[in-house]
Amino acid sequence: MERIEKLIDNLPPMDLMRSEKMTLVQLIIPVESAHRAISYLGELGLLQFRDLNSERSPFQRTFVNQVKRCGEMSRKLRFFKDQISKAGLLSSVHPVVEPDLELEELEIQLAEHEHELIEMNSNSEKLRVTYNELLEFKLVLQKACGFLLPNSNHAVAEERELSENIYSNDDYVETASLLEQETRPADQSGLRFISGIICKSKALRFERMLFRATRGNMLFNQAPAGEEIVDPLSAEMVEKTVFVVHFSGEQARTKILKICEAFGANCYPVPDDISKQRQITREVSSHLSELETTLDAGIRHRNKALTSIGYHLTQWTSMVRREKAVYDTLNMLNFDVTKKCLVGEGWCPIFAKAQIQEALQRATFDSSSQVGIIFHVMDAVESPPTYFRTNHFTNAYQEIVDAYGVARYQEANPAVYTVVTFPFLFAVMFGDWGHGICLLLGALVLIAREGRLSTQKLGSFMEMLFGGRYVLLLMSLFSIYCGLIYNEFFSVPFHIFGGSAYKCRDVTCSDANSAGLIKFRDPYPFGVDPSWRGSRSELPFLNSLKMKMSILLGVAQMNLGIVLSYFNARFFRSSLDIRYQFVPQMIFLNSLFGYLSLLIIIKWCTGSQADLYHVMIYMFLSPTDDLGENELFWGQRPLQIVLLLLALVAVPWMLFPKPFILKKLHSERFQGRTYGLLGSSELDLDVEPNSARDHHEEFNFSEVFVHQMIHSIEFVLGAVSNTASYLRLWALSLAHSELSTVFYEKVLLLAWGYDNIIIRLIGLAVFAFATAFILLMMETLSAFLHALRLHWVEFQNKFYHGDGYKFKPFSFALITDDDD
């Protein structure tokens, strides 16, 4: 045993198996070099600062004014970006790199650019309003002439006359209707008019309101403006209608003007004289052409200014984000008693200490400080953060594990095994080498365009797909492998590795559905024999194969999880966990389900017809009864009795010894017999970040015992339920295979049976659609989620606590758009 332990100790450490060793460090930085030091550390990205001012609000911190200034500059940059976007311009793909620019200089530049843009926008808006008014005036002059000239054809414009008795009033008697006096001369009848323009959508309501207000004593003429006009508020093109209202009396005029104001109608004066109308029309047209020229020149000048800003926008945005991040970090530091130095604390990986010191020395030299930055290691009383160094390939698998929970510091990392087991269990459910090739092509496209896609802003679905491109790659490769084992290519078997080992029983046998098969040569060298497809025993055979294979894979993965709990306990030097958790768990699981796995392998190797259901059920109900024809090997019955007794002994072995031993060790510790901290991981369960080891002094035996009881019961019940849960591998594999068969036989082959090219094309299109959206998308997602469940619940609960917290260093590379 000692030799095995020495061999394990001498094995080289794996980078991803345990999180990086961390250390708590303290920095004492002179004020004159603080900004540069933090900037260099941000470029390095290997130090996570602790907030030493957590009790203060953001407005009570030292550098709050600088943070506000950066926030204001970020607002101005967002304003520039919006203006560039509205103008239809694009930011420069290759931005101009300016020499180092001070924050104060940038602040002045941004203020000048903002003031200039606001002034240009204001002038442009005023000119646009004037232009719209003149354009409306011109349209009113053109359309109103048709209503005002005595010999004009009124059929040109749409005219509506509402009858006065629609809204009749018995108490009101009109002596002479204005509508009846329409043709009388204006000087005799006192008829007047108001002309203007209104939105087309409001015209009908506007007309009704005028009719009600004047009791029908008005004539309303309207005509489409013929041109769309820009709405100054919404900046959208709006259809408008020109109107002329004829009325009599000052009181009616006042009412009509108020209604026009309420409906947002613009009224314009139109002279009665034709010569004056023509003169005004010419003047308005001249003003419009001048305004058009002015507006175009203003837009060109504004676009030129925005283009100039766009060249520098990327660099300015990056600079402001960095400065804000630096000052946010400086706000996490404290002044010392002399107010001349800033004191900071943080976590860093041990391998990064030399790089951090080198960066601090450069900061001292570049800032011409007379005093160097002090960097020294501190003793930590809290759990360090968890940091795994990953690459493009392993990062996605690490994210899958972290979605369940971040590993405790130096805890065994499931991602090491997830890299292989996750895509493999997916492929067991998805096994079809035709579908696997389709997934492989998609993964290769994403990997080939990795450089371009990584710089683009993708949608949520594409971003998730791109982030898991290497997961998709391995899933597709394992799907091809499992598909070759199942011998399925879009549900069609192929004789890839030689001829079948089976043939028809006699010459009258035309197909395998009507007669049985007999074996006449050596077994098919790799995977399932293609002759099983379509035979009478296909479904029972594949069900038996996949169900037993699922149990074998499940028991193997659960054993791996328990073995990893041993390595965790050994790493944390917890002998209690090894003796009273690892050993009884291995005995219990393998006495029952390890034995079942052994029976499956023996049955496969011997070709026995024993009923394993009967063997396992009566192992519990009647362990001493004779097995009869279900006996697979000599000495099976006494072995079953021994295994059953071991399983029964393992339950109290897990439950009782550990809480009582912990109580004894705790009492001895405070009676002066020993002074060391207990090395049990069980006592570390309540340790959270920022909690000290002194919290262990209060030992609650009932709480520890209840926790151990829950843990033991959960394991015993979970051993059964988790093994049953792995049967989902069989269920989903069967469902995928049957769906593929249905689409192939009932869609593609059925359509191909018709001697009609259109029906064949329709069948091919339906088959392609079903394959792409149901089998390649929905089934992929389903198998992915089930594989995720098997790793999170069935595998990781055997050893993984997942109660740590991530290492989040201060790094400029991690700053995102959301940090603005």
N, C-alpha and C positions, 0 to 999 in steps of 0.2 A: 504493500500500500504506500509506504514511504517513497519507494522508487517511482511509483506512478505520480505521486505528488511532486517529486523533484522534476520529473519529465515535464509535467504541466507548467511548473514554475519557469523552466528553461525555454519554453516555447516563445518565439518572438511575438511581441504584442501587435494586435491588429489596430490600424488607425480608426476604423469605424466601429470596432467592438465596444470600446469604452470611450466616453467623452474625454475631451482634452483636460489635462490637469490644469486647474486654475489657481490663481493666487490673488490675494487682496493686496493692493498697493496704495500707497499714499504719495501725493504730489504736493510739493510746496513750491509755488511758482511766483516769482516777482511780478508785480503788476505790469511793468513795462514789456515783459515778454509773454504775458498770459495769452493774449490774442493769437500771436504767432504760434505758440506752443499748441494751443487747442486746434488751430488750423492744420498743423502738421499731423497731429494725432487723428484728425478727421480724414486726412488723406490716407493714413496708414490703416485705420479702421479695425483696430485690435484691442481697444480699451472701452469697457462699459463703465460709465461714471455712475456713482451713487448720488442720489439727490440728498445733499446735506441740509437743504432748506425746505424740506417737505412740509413743515408746519407753517410756512409762509405762503400767502396767496401770490399769484403771479404779479400783482401790482405792488408788492412790497419788496421785490427783489432788486438787487443792485443795478443790473443792466436793463431795467424795464424800459427806459427811454430809447435805448438802442434797438430793442426788440420792436417797439412801436414804430420807429423810423423804418425798420426793415419791412414791417407789415404795411406801412403806407406806400413804400416803394413797390411792394408786390401788388398792391391794388392798382397803382399806375401802370405797371407792366401788363396786368390783366386787361386794363382799359385799352392799352395799345393793341393787344392781341385781338380784342373784340372789334376794334375799329378796322384793323387789317382784314379780319374775317368778313365784316359787313361790306367792305369795299371790294371784296372778291379778289384780294391779293393774296399771295402765298409768302410765308416767311422764307427767308433764304435757306436753301438746303445746305449750302456751304457758307456758314456765317463768317463774317470778317472777325479776325482775332485782333483785338486791340492790345496794346501794351498794358501792363498792370495799372489798373484804375483804382483810385482811392474811393472809399464809400461816400465821402463828402462830395467829391467831384461828380460821382454818378447821381447822387441825390439832386444836385443842382441841374444836371443835364435832364433828368427825368421831369423835374418841375418845369423847366423851360419848354420841353416838348409837350407836356400836358397842357400848359397854358396856351401854346400855339395851336394845338389841335382843338381845344375848347373854343378858342376865338374863331377859328376857321369854321367849326361846326355851327357856331352861333350865327356868323355872317351868312353861311350857306343856307341856314334855316330861314333867316329873314328874307333873303333873296328868293327862296323857294315859295314862301308865303305870298310875296309880292307877285311873283310870276303866276301863281295859281289864281290870284285875284284878277290879274289882267286877262288871263286866259278865260276865266269865267265871264268877265265883262265882255270880252270879244264874242263869246258864244251867245250871251244874252242879247247883244246888239244884233247878231245875225238872225237869231230865231224870233226875237220879239217883233222884228219888222213885219213879219208875216201876219201877226195878230193886230198890229196897229194901223197899217195902211188901209184906207177905206175900200179900195178895189182889189185887195189881195184875196187870194184863193184860200179860204179857211180849211179846205180839205187837206192842205199840206201838213198842218199841225193837228194833233189829236185834241179834240175839244169835247169837253163833257159839260152838260147842262143838267143840273139836278133839279127835279121838280120841287116847287116850294111847298106842296102839300104832303111830302114824305114825312116831314117833321112839322105838322100843322099844330097851331095853337088857337083855341077858340076865342081867347081873350085878345088875341093880336090880329088886327086887321090891317093889311098892307094896302095903301091907297093905289099905288102904282108900282108894279114890279119892275126892277131894273132890267130883267131879262127881256121884258116887252119893249123897253126903251133903248135896246142895244143899237138900233140903227139910227137913233136920233143924233143930231149934232151935239158935240160935247159942251159947247157954250150954252145951249138951250137946256139940256138935261142935267148939267153939273156932274157928268160921268168922269171919273178919274181912274187911274190904274197904278199898280205896283208890279214891277218886273224883277225877277231874280232867278236863282238856280238852287236846286235841292237834290239830295241823294235820291236815286230812283226807288230805293226800297221804302222811303218815307213818303213818297208822293201821294199815294192813295189815302193814307191817314191824314196827311196835311190837307188834302182837298175836303175830306169829311169835316175836319175841325173848322175850316174856314166856312163851310156851309152852315154849320150849327151856330157859329159865332155871329154870322151876319143874317141869320134867319132866311137864308136862301137868296138874299139880295146881293148877289155877286155873279160874275161870269168868270169861270176858271178855264184858261187855255194852257195847254202844256205840249211840249215836244221834246223828244230825246236830244241831248246835247250833241251827240255824234262823236264825241271824243271822251276818253277816260282821263280823269284828273287825279293826280296824286293827293291822297289824304295826308295832311301835314302831321297828324297825330300817329296814325298807324303806318305811314309810308307805303300804303298799298294803293293800287289803281282802283278808282271807284267810278261807277257809271252814274251820271247825273242827268237831271231833267230840268229844262228851262220852263218857267211858268210866267204867265201874265194874269193878274187878278184885276178885273174891272169892278169898281164899287162907286158908291156915292156917299158923301158925308165924312166929316172929320172924325167922328166917333168910330165909324167902320175902319177908317185908315189906322187909327191907334190900335184897334183890336188886331187887325191883320199884321201890323208890324210886330206886335208882341208874340203872335203865333209864329211868325217867321223866325224870330229870335229863339223861341222855345224849340223849334224843330231843327235849328242849325242851318236855316236857309239864308243864303247871302243875297241881299237885295242890291240892285244896281239901277241908277237913273238912266232912262232911255228918252231922249228928246223926241218931240212929235215931228219936227222938221226932218225931211229926208236928207237934206244937204248936211245938216249938223250931224246926223247919224253917220253918214259916210266919212265926214271929217274926223269924228271921234274914233271910228273904226280904223282909219289909217294911222292915227296917232297911237292907238293901243297896239296895232301890229308892229309899228316901229319900236315901241318900248319893249315888246316881247322879244323881238330879234336881238335887241341890245342885251336884255337880261339873259337870253340863251347863251350868248357869247360870254358874258360875265360868269354865268354858272359853270360852263365848260372849263373856262380858265381856272376857276376856283377848285373844281374837281381834280384837274390835272395837277395843280399845285399841292392839293391835299394828298393825292396818291403818291406824288414824288416824296413828300415828307414821310408818309407811312412806309414807303419802300426803303427809305434811308433808315428808319427805325427798325424795320424788319431785318436788315442786315446784322444788327447788333442785338436783336431781342433775345436770342438764345443765350448769348454770352452774359447779357445783363441779368436774365432770369436765373441762370446758374450761380452767378456771383451773389445775388441777393439771397437766394436760398441758402448758400453756404454761410453767408454772414449771419443770417437769422439763426441757423443751426449752431454756429459758434457762440453767439450771445445767449441762446437758450442753454447751452452747456455751461457757459460761464456762470449763469444764474444758479447752477447746481453746486457751485463751489462757495466756500466760506472765506471771509477775510480773517487773517490771524489778528492777534491782539495789537500788533503795531500798525495794522491797516496798510502795510506795504507789500504783503504777500497774500496770495490766494491759496487756500488749502483744499485739495480734492482727494476723493477716494474712489477706487473703482476696481473692477475685476479684469484680469487679463490672463490669457494662456501663458503657461510657463515658457513655452518656446518663443513667445513674442517679447519677452523682457528686454533682450538685447536690442531689438528693433525699436522699441519704445524709447529706450535710453538714448539711442543714436538720434532719433527724431527730436528729443528734448534738447540734446546738445546742439543740434543745428538751429533750433529755435533761439537758444541763448546767444549763439554766435551771430545770427542774422539780425537779432534785435539789439545788438551791441550792449547787452546787459552786463553790468559789472558783477552781478551775483548769479550763480548757476542755479538750475532747477534741481531740487532735491527729490530723488526717487528712491523709495525704500519699501520693502515688503512688510506687511502687517499680519498679525495673527487673526484669523477669522473665527467667529463664534456662530456663524450662520452658514447654511448650505450654499455652496457656490453655484453659479448658473451652469447650464449644460450646453456644451459647444461641440458639434461634430463638424469636422472639415469634409465637405462633400464637393463633388464635381457635377458637371452637367448630367452625367449618367446616374449617379447615386442620389442626387438631390430629390428627384420625384419619389423615390422609395422612402426616403427619410421623411418627406412631407406626409406620406400615407401613414406612417407610424405616429408622427407628431400630431396628426389630426385626432388621434385617440387620446394622446397625452404625451407631454414632453418627458423624456426619461429623467429619472432621478440622477443626480450627479454620480458619475462613474458606474452607473448601472449598465448591465448588458443590453446592447442595442439590438432590438429585433430586426432592424432594417438590414443587417448583414445577411440574414436568412430570407428576409422578405424579397430580396432581389431575385432569388430563384424560386422560392415556394409560391409567391403570389402569382406570377405569370403561369406557373405550372398548374396550380389548382384551377386557375381560370381556364386553361387549355383542356383540362380534364372535362369541364362542363361544356366547352365550346368546340371540342375536337372535330375538325373537318378541314382537310388540308386545302380544299378549294377556297373556303371562307378565310382560312389563315393566310393564303396568298393575297387575297384582297386587302386584309388588314396590313400585311407586310408592305404592299405597294403604298398605302396611305402613310405608314410610318416612315418609309424611305423618302417620300416627297417632303414630309415635314422636316426630316433630318437634313436633306439636301438643301432646303431653303432656310436652314437654321439662322444663318448670318443675317439674312434680309428680314425674316419674320421677327427676330429678337428686337429689332429697332422700331418696329411698327406698333401702332396701338391697335390691338385686336379686340374683337368682341369677347364677351364672357365665355361663350362656348369654345370658340377657337383658341382663346388663351389657355383654357383648361386642357384642350386637346394638345396644344403645342407644348405645354409644360410637361405632359405625360408622354412625350413622343418616344422616349426610350422604354417606358413601361409598355407602350403599344408595340414597340419593336419585339421585345421578348415575348409578349403575349402572342403575337402572330407566329413567331418561330416555334414556340411550344405548341401552338394550335396545329401547325403543320405536322409536328412530331406526333402529337396525339391523334391527329386525323389519319396519319399513315398506320398507326396502331389499330385504330377503329376501321381502317380501310374505307374511308368515306371521302368522296370528292363531289361536293354538292349532293350528297346522299348516294352517289353512284359508286359501287365497288370496282376496283381494277385489279387485274393480275399483274401487279408491278414486280413482285419478287418470285415469279414462277407460276406454275400451274397449281390448280386446287388439289387438295389431298382427298377430295370426295368426288364420287360419281353416282349416277343413277343406279338403282338396285337391279334393273333389268332393261332390256332393249325397248320395251314398251313404254318406258318412263320418258315422258316428253318434257316434263318440268318438275321442279323440286316441290311444287305445291301439292301435287297429287300423290307422290310417292316419296319414301324416305331416301336418305343418302347413305352410302356405305363408303368406308375409308379404304383406299387402295394404294396409298403411297405415304411417304413421310409427311409429317405436319408441315403446314404452310410456314416458311422460314421466318416471316416477320409480320406481326399483327394478326388481325382476324381474317380467317379464310373467306375469300369472296363468295364461296358457295353457300355460306350461311344466309346471305341476303335473299329474301323471298322464300326461304324454306319454312316448313311448318314449325320448326323449333327455333326460329330466329329470335323471337322476342324472349322466350324463356332463357335461351343461352346468353343473350346480351344482358338481360336483366341480372342474371346470376353473376356474370363476369363483372359488370360495373358496380353492383352492390357490394360484392366482396372486396373489390379493389378500393372502393370508397372507405370501407372499414380499415383496411390495411394502411391506407394513406393517413387517415385520421389518427389511428393509434400511434403511427410513427411520428406525426407532427406533435401530438400531445406529449409523447415521451421526450421529444426534443425540447419542448417547453420546460418539462420537469428537470431535465439535465441542465438547462441554462439556469434554473433556480439554484442548482448545486454550485455552479461557477459563480453566481452572485454571492451566495453565502460564503464560499471560500474566499472570494475577493475581499469581502467586508469582515472576514475572520469571525464569522458567526457559526460556531460549532453546533449551537442549539438548533439552528435551522437545518443543518445537514442531518443531525441525528433524529430529530423529532418532526421534521417536515419533509425533507427530500426522500429519506429512506422509506418511511411508511407510505408516502404517495406513490413511489415507484412500485412498491410491493402490491398495493391495492389495485392500481391501474393494470398492472401486468398479470396479476393473479386472475383477473376476470377477462379483460379485453385483449391483453397480450396473449392469453391462452386461446381466446377465440381466433386471433390472427394466426397462431400456430396451427390450429385445426384447419383453417382455410388453406394454408400452404400445403399441409399434409394431404388434404383432400385433392388439391390440384395435382400434386405430384403422384399420388397413388391411383387416382381415378375412382376413388371410393364413392359409393352411393349413400353414405351416411347422411342422416338428417341433422344438420348443425343446430337448427332451432330446438329439436328434441333434446340434443345433448346439453345445450346451455340451460334450458328450462328445468330439466330434471337434475342438473347439477345442484340447483338450489332446493328443489322440492324433494327429491329422493336421491341424495348423493351416494347411498350405499347400494342401490339397485344395480342389477346387471345391465350393461349397455346393449348386449345382444348384437344385432347387425349394425348398430351405430358406433361400434368400437373401431377406432381408427388405428390404434397401436397398442402394443402390449403394455400393461401397467397404467392404462389411462384412468381407470376408476380410482385407485389410491392417489394418483397424482391430482385428480380433481378434488378429492377430500382435503389433501394438504393445501392446495391453492385456496380452497374455500375458507379453511381455518386461518391461513395467512391474511386473507382479506378481512376476516372478522377481527383479527388481532390488530391490524393496521389502523382501524378506526379509533379505538381508545389510545393507541400509541400516538396518533396525531393530536388527540384532544387533551389528555390530562398532564403528561410530564412537563411540557414546556411552561405553562403558567406557574406551576409550583416551583420549578427550578428558578424561574425569574424572581419569584417572591423570595426564595432563599438567598439568592445572590444579592438582592436589594437589601435585605436585612443585614447580611454580613458586611455589606459595603458601609453601612452607617453605624456598625458596631466597632469599626476600627480595624477589622480583619483584612480588608482590602480597600484600596482607594482608587482603583482604576475605573474608568467609565465602562459600562457594559457594552459589549460589542454586538449585541443582538439587533438585528434589523427591526425586530418587533417594537423595540422601545423607540425607534426612530420614526414610527409611523406618524406621530403628531408633530414632527418637526416641519415647520414652514419657513419660508424665507424670512429673515430678520428675527428669528427666534434663537435664543441662546441655549446652550446645553444645560444650563442650570435648571431648566424647566423639567428635567427628568427626575428631580428629587422627589416629587410627589408621585408615588406609585399606588395606583388603584388596582388591587388584585381582581375585583369583580369585573372591572372594565376589560382588563387583559384576558380574563377567562372567557367572558362573553365574546370578545373578539376572536379568540382562538376557536371557540365553539362554532361561531358563524363560519369561520374560514374552513373548518373541518367538514361541516355539513355541506357547505357549498361545493367543496371538492368531491365528496362522496356522491352527491346528487349530480354534480356536473360531469363526473366521469361517465355516467349513463347518458345524460342529455347531450353532452358534447359529442359522444360517439354517434348517437342517433343523428345529430346535426350534420355530421359529415356525409350522411346519406343524400344530402342535397346535391352532392357531386354526381351521384347516380341519376337522381330525378331530373336535373337540368340537362345532363348529357342525353338522356332518353328523349326529353322534350325537344331538344335541338335537332336530334336525329329524325324524329318523327315529323317535325315541321318541315324539315328539308325534303323528306320523302313525299309529303303531301303536295308541296309546291312543285316538285319535279314530276310526279306521276299524274296528279289531278289538274295541273295547269299546263306544263310544257308538253308532256307526252300526249295529253288529251288534244291540245291544239295542233300538235304535229300529225295527229291521225287524220286530219281533214286535208283534202287536196285543194286548199284554197290559201293563196299567199297572204291575204288580208287577215284571215283567222290565225294563221301561223304567226304573223307579225304581232297581232294583239296578244296572243298567248306568250310570245317571247317578251313583250313589254311588261305584261303582268308579272311574269316570272322574275324579270330583272328588278322590277319595283319591289316585289315581296322579298327578294334576296337582299336588296340594298337597305330597305327601311325596317324590315322586320327581323331578318336574320343577322344582318351586319350592324344594325344600330340598336334595336331594342334588345335582342339577345346578348349582344356584347355588353350593354349596360347592365342587364340582369346578371350575367355571369360575373361581371366586375364587382357588383354590390355583394353578391354571395361570397365571392373570394375575400372581399373586405371583411365581411362578418366573420368568416372562419378565422381570419388572422387576429382581428380585434378581440373576439370573445373566446373562441376555443383554444387558440394558441397563446396569446399574450397574457391571459389571466392566470397562467401557470407560474409566471415568474416576474411579470412586468408591473411595476407600481405606477409609473407614468405620472408622478406628482411633482416633477421638477419644473424649472422655469428656464426659458431660453436665454442664451447669451445674446444680448442685443448691443453690439458695440456702437460707439459714436463713429459713423462713417458717412462721408459725403456720397459714396456710391449707393447708399441705401435711401437717400432722400428722394421722395416721390412728389408728384404734382399735388397730392393731398396735403402735403406739409405746408403749402402756402397759406 
